[in-house]
Amino acid sequence: MKLLKEAKSLIGVNIRDYGMYIALFVIMLTFSIMTDGLFMSSRNISNLIDATGYIAVLAVGMTLVIVIRHIDLSVGFAAGFMGAIAAILLTQFGMPFYITIPIILVLGMIIGLFNGFLVAHMGIPSFVASLAAMLIFRGALLQVTEKTGTISIKDEHFNAIGNGFIPAIAKVGQLNLLSLIVGALIIVLFIYFEFSKRRNKIKYHFEVISNSMFAIKVLFVSAIIAYITWILAGYNGFSWTVIIVLIVVVIYHFLTTSTVIGRHIYAVGSNPEAANLSGISVKKITYIVFCSMGLLSALSGLLFTARLQSATTTAGTLFELDAIAAAYVGGVSAAGGVGKVTGSIIGAIVMASLSSGMNLLGVGISYQYMIRGGVLAGAVIFDVMTRKQRA
């Protein structure tokens, strides 16, 4: 009874953090019932997660941009343009993939720094600066692809980034052993981060949940990770796309929760004036966040291009809106200063799950757009209502 009361209180106080997980669980359960279990099949879950990869990467970067009270509308066509440049380097210049990828990532950082310069140094509102950049990159994408249209990529190593799976070095029954090891490693990392966060809160005399509730939380999340690992290991295992997204999430989760830069990012988002008066360089943080966004845009472009095994004239269309939607659904506050990269990943999976489930049910594309728009509007309304209650 005591644990039940604590659970209700915990969900009530942290509804912003837990709401998206509850929503994802309800969506998956509903579609599983309505599709007679097809939604939770190994093939569908694997395809769903792989198809989410390039948006999830963008959502991580967009989270930090929104946290510092800005927006970046250029990320979609920037990703499409850099994917096209990668295709050109691979096909027309014959560059190997291990040289092409670093070049594109560096190009993405340069593009991000340029956007940061417009916003931080020139003082142009991020909406206007990124809108101008979006038009520029859309034109640039058309320019580099207009002669050939679609640029097909034959490099198997590069294409494996978007379509390949980690090798099955051995099998336990019908399960990919290496994927099981990766899943176990993810669980270990999750437990380590949770214990580390709890230990730091106790060290600085912050309130923490009871040991029993903490154990339930850790076991519940670990069980979900283990179940997803089991599903994927029974199909083709973890894809390289999933591995890349996991690496990005771990790096950015550590960056935002355990480093000085992370604390400065949230301080700037909460109150830029106060952060500036306390000695934090708002311009420097803006440069860092937009540079990071450019880097992740490049990575997203690589993932998408590798998945299609080609660069197209329409690559990047609406990527930025999907990334923004994933960030907001994942709990990022429109007022800035609040949001987690892990939440944005869940937000991306929520939106992808909606699309996948509705496709399996044969829902028309027009209704799909309206339903997804309603979910996004609901997430923002929920954020506004939550802030009013806390105020």
Secondary structure, 3 states (H helix, E strand, C coil): CHHHHHHHHHHHHCHHHHHHHHHHHHHHHHHHHHCCCCCCCHHHHHHHHHHHHHHHHHHHHHHHHHHCCCCCCCHHHHHHHHHHHHHHHHHCCCCCHHHHHHHHHHHHHHHHHHHHHHHHHCCCCHHHHHHHHHHHHHHHHHHHHCCCCCEECCCHHHHHHHHCECCCCCEECCEEHHHHHHHHHHHHHHHHHHHHHHHHHHHCCCCCCCHHHHHHHHHHHHHHHHHHHHHHHCCCCCEHHHHHHHHHHHHHHHHHHHCHHHHHHHHHHHCHHHHHHCCCCHHHHHHHHHHHHHHHHHHHHHHHHHHHCEECCCCCCCHHHHHHHHHHHCCCCCCCCCCCHHHHHHHHHHHHHHHHHHHHHCCCHHHHHHHHHHHHHHHHHHHHHHHHHHC
